[in-house]
Amino acid sequence: MSDVGAVERTVGVGPHPEPWPEDPRLDPELLAHGDRRNVEDRFRYWKRAEIVAALDEKRFDLHIAIENLEHDANIGSIVRSANAFGVGAFHIVGRRRWNRRGAMVTDRYQHEIHHPGVASLADWARAEGRPLIAIDNAPGAEPLEGAALPANSVLVFGQEGPGISEVLQEACERMLAITQYGSTRSLNVAAAAAIAMHTWLLQHADPGRTSPFENGRA
């Protein structure tokens, strides 16, 4: 197939025309050289700390926790969805270093909390009064559809393939599964995480609340 006539999509914006706006949130380096980051248009040229501060004003009470035992490439995709849905913070359980490729740098605008093991996460959740809710299609799981998710939930996700470890399952108050109607044994964990987070939003996000982001794309 010929590529003649194909137009390459350029992400972001180039250098800002002078004179530059007088706004302390803006980064002189980005104004001078352009902003090609994976951010919404309203945040173009903003300093990273200023973006985080703006997001902090709109974040939801929802947290998520991801077990990191096998350096699963899906972890980054889950974090990217957490950013898109305004999740308050994400927790990495296990290895401190995790596969960030799928996050598309969105983790830089999120609050990350590391737990060396399940006991650490469980102690933190207990101290904060937050219920740990496993999202997995393991035996005994209840349907996610129709389940009431507490506003201060910590939705827990495991690795692609093995799912949530038994010790982490035992630390969770409930286990919920997404009902499936086809022949596959399970959904991809990143897809399942996105569905679960959006299910929480449907229950707790104010229908009248507008997104903190503009819909424009660069």
Protein Blocks (a to p, Z undefined) as FASTA:
>chain_A
ZZehiacddehjddddddddddfkbcfklmmnopabdcdfklgoiafklmmmmmmmmpcf
bdcddddfkopaklmmmmmmmmmnopabdcdehjfbdcfklnnommmmpccdddfbfklm
mmmmmmnopacddddfbehiacfehpacdfkbccddddehjlpafklmmmpmbdcddddf
bfbfbdcfklmmmmmmmmmmmmmpcfklccfbdfbdZZ
